[in-house]
Amino acid sequence: MAAQRPLVVVDLQGQWRLDDQPSLARAMASAMAMAELGDPKSLRLGVTGGPSQARPLQGPHQSKLTKQAIKGLKARLPSLGIEWLEDQSELVAGVSEVGRCGPNRLFASPPIPLESFPRVFADFRRQLAANGPVEVEAPIGGNSGIDAAIDGASRSDGDSRSSFPFAGDELSALRHLQHFVHGSAGLRNYKQTRNGLSGVGFSSKFSVWLSIGTLSVRRIWAEVLSYQAINGEDEGSQAMQQELLWREFFIWLELANPKNFDQLGGIQGRSYEYLEDRDLFANWCHGNSGNPLIDAALKELNSTGYLSNRVRQWVASDFVHRLRLPWLWGARWFAWQLIDSTPSQNIGNWSYLAGVGADPRSFGSAGPRYFDLEKQLKIYDPRGSYLKLWS
């Protein structure tokens, strides 16, 4: 009876991709080296998808995209000689080595010591830049052979009005990345268009694939650098790098403030008056808040799992100022409904708008950031297109 080949398992930790997974790349290189040497005991390489401990229960919209991501991943494994391990007994018997993929971050370790981590983004950015241009380690493995000429990602079933009509798998993510950065004016025009309210092309949509782990943030950064090497730095590419650094800032801010990051008082420990009105909150969740714009936004959120960044800020501001409900309630509804929800980004942005987080204006005597919704609509939706779409 032939000896069983050693089994090396790589736990993807809820990151459903092959690109830029150093632990997986090392295991694949070892397996290929042994096979080329003609070793009869060549490694069996398997992956398992145990979710990361930091990933909360997903809502229905994000779960749908995650299932698409896993399905797409499974379909690609056989051609690479990788096994998908459904049978947990295999993880107990015959496993010679277990590797675990790391978090989806620009920096593997804190870029600034956590004990002195800044509480506002401007200080974070300034300290990063103190030693010259921001250096990010290059992603591992080519970009999986995606042709830059492919026009966008695969489409997914869903509401035809959705601003994110794409599938959640890795190939769709990489195709969209190539199209947005190199195959269209998406990146070049990003700063001018990112405050749009609806539609496919007004923002990058990278946050969705980042949240479900089918797109590496280091891969995005590398593609932006590639764009700048060809076209030079411009406002669009710089704005994209700024947004990726905002994402990184919230990741490390959460790790630096584990006890109060997701508390009502936030990292500031600020107290404020609010109403624990559960009936009002339930009405808000179902798009019956009493404000037509907010109700339209909740209808979009509940129907598609997506909201533009601008609309999210309006909703959070209205939740805190007009309804005076606990901001964590709104954040938890967003966490359940959003297709791009991650704890650090969701809590970081809600606490910012609630005046208890990283907003520099709220430190000291200033209160939460307030948006005049009528003024905002005149600027960003003068023809009322958004309200017509979702009312």
C-alpha positions as CSV (number, residue, x, y, z in Angstrom):
1,M,0.0,0.0,0.0
2,A,1.5,3.3,-1.1
3,A,2.2,5.8,1.6
4,Q,-0.2,8.7,1.8
5,R,1.3,11.9,0.5
6,P,1.9,14.6,3.0
7,L,-1.0,17.1,3.1
8,V,-0.2,20.8,3.5
9,V,-3.3,22.8,4.4
10,V,-3.6,26.5,3.9
11,D,-6.5,28.2,5.8
12,L,-7.7,31.2,3.7
13,Q,-9.1,32.8,6.8
14,G,-12.2,34.0,4.9
15,Q,-10.1,35.6,2.2
16,W,-11.6,34.0,-0.9
17,R,-8.8,34.6,-3.5
18,L,-5.6,33.1,-4.9
19,D,-3.8,36.3,-5.7
20,D,-1.6,37.9,-3.0
21,Q,-1.8,35.1,-0.5
22,P,1.8,34.6,0.7
23,S,1.1,31.5,2.7
24,L,-0.6,29.9,-0.2
25,A,2.1,31.0,-2.7
26,R,4.8,29.4,-0.5
27,A,2.9,26.1,-0.2
28,M,2.4,26.0,-4.0
29,A,6.1,26.7,-4.6
30,S,7.1,23.9,-2.3
31,A,4.7,21.5,-4.0
32,M,5.9,22.4,-7.5
33,A,9.5,22.1,-6.5
34,M,9.0,18.6,-5.1
35,A,7.0,17.5,-8.1
36,E,9.8,18.7,-10.5
37,L,12.3,16.7,-8.5
38,G,10.2,13.6,-9.1
39,D,9.6,13.0,-5.5
40,P,7.0,10.3,-5.1
41,K,5.9,11.9,-1.9
42,S,5.0,15.2,-3.5
43,L,2.8,17.3,-1.3
44,R,-0.9,17.3,-1.4
45,L,-1.9,20.9,-1.2
46,G,-5.4,21.8,0.2
47,V,-7.2,24.9,1.2
48,T,-9.9,25.3,3.7
49,G,-12.1,28.3,4.2
50,G,-12.5,28.8,7.9
51,P,-13.8,32.3,8.4
52,S,-11.5,34.8,10.1
53,Q,-12.3,35.3,13.8
54,A,-12.7,39.0,13.2
55,R,-15.4,38.6,10.5
56,P,-18.9,38.9,12.0
57,L,-22.1,37.2,10.8
58,Q,-22.9,38.4,7.3
59,G,-26.2,39.8,6.2
60,P,-28.1,38.5,3.1
61,H,-26.6,40.7,0.5
62,Q,-23.0,40.1,1.5
63,S,-23.6,36.4,2.0
64,K,-24.8,36.1,-1.6
65,L,-21.6,37.6,-2.9
66,T,-19.5,35.5,-0.6
67,K,-21.2,32.3,-2.0
68,Q,-20.3,33.5,-5.5
69,A,-16.7,34.1,-4.3
70,I,-16.4,30.6,-2.9
71,K,-18.0,29.0,-5.9
72,G,-15.6,30.8,-8.2
73,L,-12.6,29.8,-6.1
74,K,-13.6,26.2,-6.0
75,A,-13.9,26.1,-9.8
76,R,-10.3,27.3,-10.2
77,L,-8.6,25.0,-7.8
78,P,-8.4,21.7,-9.8
79,S,-6.4,23.2,-12.6
80,L,-3.8,24.4,-10.1
81,G,-3.6,21.0,-8.3
82,I,-5.2,22.3,-5.2
83,E,-7.8,20.4,-3.3
84,W,-10.8,22.0,-1.6
85,L,-11.1,20.3,1.8
86,E,-14.8,20.0,2.8
87,D,-14.2,17.0,5.0
88,Q,-13.0,18.3,8.4
89,S,-11.6,14.9,9.3
90,E,-8.8,15.4,6.8
91,L,-7.7,18.4,8.7
92,V,-7.1,16.2,11.8
93,A,-5.5,13.1,10.2
94,G,-2.5,13.3,7.9
95,V,-1.9,17.0,7.9
96,S,1.8,17.7,7.9
97,E,1.6,21.5,7.9
98,V,-1.0,24.2,8.3
99,G,-0.5,27.7,6.9
100,R,-2.9,30.6,7.5
101,C,-3.4,33.6,5.2
102,G,-3.1,37.0,6.7
103,P,-5.5,39.9,6.9
104,N,-6.2,42.1,3.8
105,R,-4.0,45.1,4.7
106,L,-1.5,47.4,3.1
107,F,0.9,46.9,6.0
108,A,1.7,43.5,7.6
109,S,2.6,45.2,10.9
110,P,1.7,48.5,12.4
111,P,3.1,51.3,10.4
112,I,3.1,53.4,13.5
113,P,3.4,51.9,17.1
114,L,-0.1,51.2,18.4
115,E,0.6,52.7,21.8
116,S,1.1,56.1,20.1
117,F,-1.2,55.6,17.1
118,P,-2.7,58.9,16.0
119,R,-6.5,59.5,16.5
120,V,-7.0,61.6,13.4
121,F,-6.1,60.8,9.8
122,A,-4.1,63.9,9.0
123,D,-1.6,63.0,11.8
124,F,-1.5,59.4,10.5
125,R,-0.8,60.6,6.9
126,R,1.8,63.1,8.1
127,Q,3.7,60.5,10.2
128,L,3.7,58.0,7.3
129,A,5.1,60.7,5.0
130,A,7.8,61.7,7.4
131,N,10.2,59.1,6.0
132,G,9.4,59.8,2.4
133,P,6.9,58.2,0.0
134,V,4.6,55.5,1.5
135,E,6.2,52.1,0.9
136,V,3.9,49.1,0.5
137,E,5.2,45.6,0.0
138,A,4.5,44.3,-3.5
139,P,1.7,41.7,-3.8
140,I,2.6,38.1,-4.2
141,G,2.0,36.3,-7.5
142,G,1.1,38.0,-10.8
143,N,-2.5,39.2,-11.1
144,S,-3.7,35.8,-12.0
145,G,-3.4,36.4,-15.8
146,I,-6.3,38.8,-16.2
147,D,-6.4,40.5,-19.5
148,A,-6.5,44.3,-19.0
149,A,-8.7,44.6,-22.1
150,I,-11.6,42.6,-20.5
151,D,-14.4,45.1,-20.1
152,G,-15.5,44.8,-16.5
153,A,-16.6,42.1,-14.1
154,S,-19.2,39.4,-14.5
155,R,-22.7,40.6,-13.7
156,S,-24.8,39.2,-10.8
157,D,-28.5,38.8,-10.4
158,G,-30.2,41.5,-8.4
159,D,-32.1,44.8,-8.5
160,S,-31.5,46.4,-11.9
161,R,-31.1,49.8,-10.2
162,S,-28.1,48.7,-8.1
163,S,-24.9,50.6,-8.3
164,F,-23.0,47.3,-7.8
165,P,-24.4,44.8,-10.4
166,F,-21.3,42.6,-10.3
167,A,-20.5,39.1,-9.1
168,G,-18.4,38.6,-6.0
169,D,-15.7,36.2,-7.3
170,E,-12.0,37.0,-7.6
171,L,-11.9,37.0,-11.4
172,S,-14.7,39.5,-11.5
173,A,-12.8,41.6,-9.0
174,L,-9.5,41.5,-11.0
175,R,-11.2,42.2,-14.3
176,H,-12.9,45.3,-12.8
177,L,-9.7,46.4,-11.3
178,Q,-7.9,46.2,-14.6
179,H,-10.8,48.0,-16.4
180,F,-11.1,50.8,-13.9
181,V,-7.4,51.5,-13.6
182,H,-6.1,50.8,-17.1
183,G,-9.0,50.2,-19.5
184,S,-11.1,53.3,-18.8
185,A,-11.0,56.8,-17.4
186,G,-12.2,55.5,-14.1
187,L,-9.1,56.2,-12.1
188,R,-8.1,59.4,-13.9
189,N,-11.5,60.9,-13.2
190,Y,-11.9,59.3,-9.7
191,K,-11.6,62.6,-7.7
192,Q,-14.3,64.3,-9.8
193,T,-16.7,61.4,-9.9
194,R,-16.4,59.7,-6.5
195,N,-19.2,61.8,-4.9
196,G,-21.8,60.5,-7.3
197,L,-25.0,59.0,-5.8
198,S,-25.9,56.2,-8.2
199,G,-24.6,54.2,-11.1
200,V,-21.8,51.8,-11.9
201,G,-19.0,54.2,-13.0
202,F,-18.9,57.0,-10.4
203,S,-16.7,55.2,-7.9
204,S,-14.3,52.3,-8.0
205,K,-16.5,49.8,-6.1
206,F,-13.3,48.1,-4.8
207,S,-14.6,48.2,-1.3
208,V,-17.1,45.3,-2.0
209,W,-14.4,42.8,-3.2
210,L,-12.1,44.0,-0.4
211,S,-14.7,43.3,2.2
212,I,-15.3,39.7,1.1
213,G,-11.7,39.0,0.5
214,T,-11.6,38.5,-3.3
215,L,-9.4,41.5,-4.0
216,S,-6.1,42.4,-2.3
217,V,-5.6,45.9,-1.2
218,R,-1.9,45.6,-2.0
219,R,-2.9,44.6,-5.6
220,I,-4.9,47.8,-5.9
221,W,-2.0,49.8,-4.7
222,A,0.4,48.1,-7.1
223,E,-2.0,48.8,-10.0
224,V,-2.3,52.4,-9.1
225,L,1.5,52.7,-9.0
226,S,1.6,51.0,-12.4
227,Y,-0.9,53.5,-13.7
228,Q,1.3,56.4,-12.3
229,A,4.4,55.0,-13.9
230,I,2.7,55.2,-17.3
231,N,0.6,58.4,-16.9
232,G,2.3,60.2,-14.1
233,E,0.6,61.1,-10.8
234,D,-2.7,62.9,-11.2
235,E,-5.6,63.9,-8.9
236,G,-7.5,60.7,-9.5
237,S,-4.7,58.3,-8.7
238,Q,-3.6,60.3,-5.7
239,A,-7.2,60.4,-4.4
240,M,-7.4,56.6,-4.7
241,Q,-4.3,56.2,-2.7
242,Q,-5.7,58.6,-0.1
243,E,-8.8,56.4,0.2
244,L,-6.8,53.2,0.6
245,L,-4.8,54.9,3.4
246,W,-8.1,55.9,5.0
247,R,-9.1,52.2,5.0
248,E,-5.8,51.3,6.6
249,F,-6.1,54.1,9.2
250,F,-9.4,52.7,10.5
251,I,-7.9,49.1,10.6
252,W,-5.1,50.1,12.8
253,L,-7.2,52.6,14.8
254,E,-9.5,49.7,15.8
255,L,-6.5,47.6,16.9
256,A,-5.0,50.5,18.8
257,N,-8.3,51.1,20.7
258,P,-9.8,47.6,21.3
259,K,-11.8,48.6,24.4
260,N,-13.7,51.7,23.1
261,F,-13.6,51.7,19.3
262,D,-17.1,50.1,19.1
263,Q,-18.6,51.7,22.2
264,L,-21.1,54.6,22.1
265,G,-18.5,57.0,23.5
266,G,-16.0,56.0,20.8
267,I,-12.3,56.6,21.1
268,Q,-13.0,60.0,22.6
269,G,-15.1,58.5,25.5
270,R,-17.6,61.3,24.7
271,S,-21.1,61.3,26.3
272,Y,-24.1,62.8,24.5
273,E,-27.8,62.6,24.7
274,Y,-29.8,60.2,22.6
275,L,-33.2,58.5,22.5
276,E,-33.6,54.8,23.0
277,D,-36.7,54.7,20.8
278,R,-36.9,51.3,19.3
279,D,-40.1,52.0,17.4
280,L,-38.5,54.9,15.7
281,F,-35.5,52.8,14.9
282,A,-37.6,50.0,13.4
283,N,-39.4,52.6,11.2
284,W,-36.0,54.0,10.1
285,C,-34.7,50.5,9.2
286,H,-37.7,50.0,6.9
287,G,-37.4,53.4,5.2
288,N,-40.1,55.2,7.2
289,S,-38.0,57.8,8.9
290,G,-40.1,60.8,7.9
291,N,-37.4,62.3,5.6
292,P,-37.8,61.5,1.8
293,L,-34.1,61.4,1.1
294,I,-33.3,59.2,4.1
295,D,-36.2,56.9,3.3
296,A,-35.0,56.6,-0.3
297,A,-31.5,55.8,0.9
298,L,-32.8,53.0,3.2
299,K,-34.8,51.6,0.3
300,E,-31.6,51.4,-1.8
301,L,-29.7,49.9,1.1
302,N,-32.3,47.3,1.9
303,S,-32.9,46.4,-1.7
304,T,-29.3,46.2,-3.0
305,G,-26.9,46.3,0.0
306,Y,-25.2,49.3,-1.4
307,L,-25.0,53.1,-0.8
308,S,-22.6,55.7,-2.2
309,N,-20.2,57.2,0.3
310,R,-21.9,60.6,0.1
311,V,-25.3,59.1,0.9
312,R,-23.9,57.1,3.8
313,Q,-22.7,60.3,5.3
314,W,-26.1,61.9,4.9
315,V,-27.8,59.0,6.6
316,A,-25.5,58.9,9.5
317,S,-25.7,62.6,10.1
318,D,-29.5,62.6,10.0
319,F,-29.5,59.6,12.3
320,V,-27.5,61.4,14.9
321,H,-28.9,64.9,14.6
322,R,-32.6,64.7,13.6
323,L,-33.5,61.3,15.0
324,R,-31.1,61.4,17.9
325,L,-30.8,57.7,18.0
326,P,-27.7,55.8,19.3
327,W,-25.3,55.8,16.4
328,L,-24.3,52.2,17.1
329,W,-27.8,51.1,16.2
330,G,-27.4,52.6,12.8
331,A,-24.0,51.1,12.4
332,R,-25.3,47.7,13.2
333,W,-28.0,47.9,10.6
334,F,-25.4,49.0,8.0
335,A,-23.2,46.1,9.1
336,W,-26.1,43.7,8.4
337,Q,-27.2,45.2,5.1
338,L,-24.1,46.4,3.4
339,I,-22.3,44.3,0.8
340,D,-19.0,46.0,1.7
341,S,-19.3,45.9,5.4
342,T,-16.2,45.4,7.6
343,P,-16.1,46.3,11.3
344,S,-13.2,48.8,11.2
345,Q,-14.6,50.7,8.2
346,N,-18.2,50.7,9.3
347,I,-17.6,51.6,13.0
348,G,-14.8,54.0,12.0
349,N,-17.0,56.0,9.7
350,W,-20.2,56.0,11.9
351,S,-18.3,57.1,15.0
352,Y,-16.6,59.8,12.9
353,L,-20.0,61.2,11.8
354,A,-21.4,60.8,15.4
355,G,-18.6,63.0,16.7
356,V,-17.0,60.4,19.0
357,G,-14.4,59.0,16.6
358,A,-11.6,60.3,14.4
359,D,-13.2,63.5,13.1
360,P,-10.7,66.3,14.2
361,R,-13.5,68.9,14.4
362,S,-15.2,66.9,17.1
363,F,-12.3,66.9,19.6
364,G,-12.9,69.4,22.4
365,S,-16.2,71.3,22.4
366,A,-17.3,70.7,18.9
367,G,-20.1,68.2,18.3
368,P,-20.9,65.7,15.5
369,R,-20.5,66.7,11.9
370,Y,-23.8,67.9,10.5
371,F,-25.0,67.9,6.8
372,D,-27.7,70.2,5.6
373,L,-29.6,67.8,3.4
374,E,-31.4,70.4,1.3
375,K,-28.1,72.1,0.5
376,Q,-26.4,68.7,-0.2
377,L,-29.1,67.7,-2.7
378,K,-28.8,71.0,-4.5
379,I,-25.1,70.3,-5.0
380,Y,-25.1,66.5,-5.7
381,D,-28.6,65.8,-7.0
382,P,-29.9,69.1,-8.5
383,R,-32.3,67.3,-10.8
384,G,-33.7,65.0,-8.2
385,S,-32.5,61.9,-10.0
386,Y,-31.6,59.9,-6.9
387,L,-35.0,60.6,-5.2
388,K,-36.8,59.6,-8.4
389,L,-34.9,56.4,-8.6
390,W,-35.5,55.2,-5.1
391,S,-38.7,56.9,-4.0
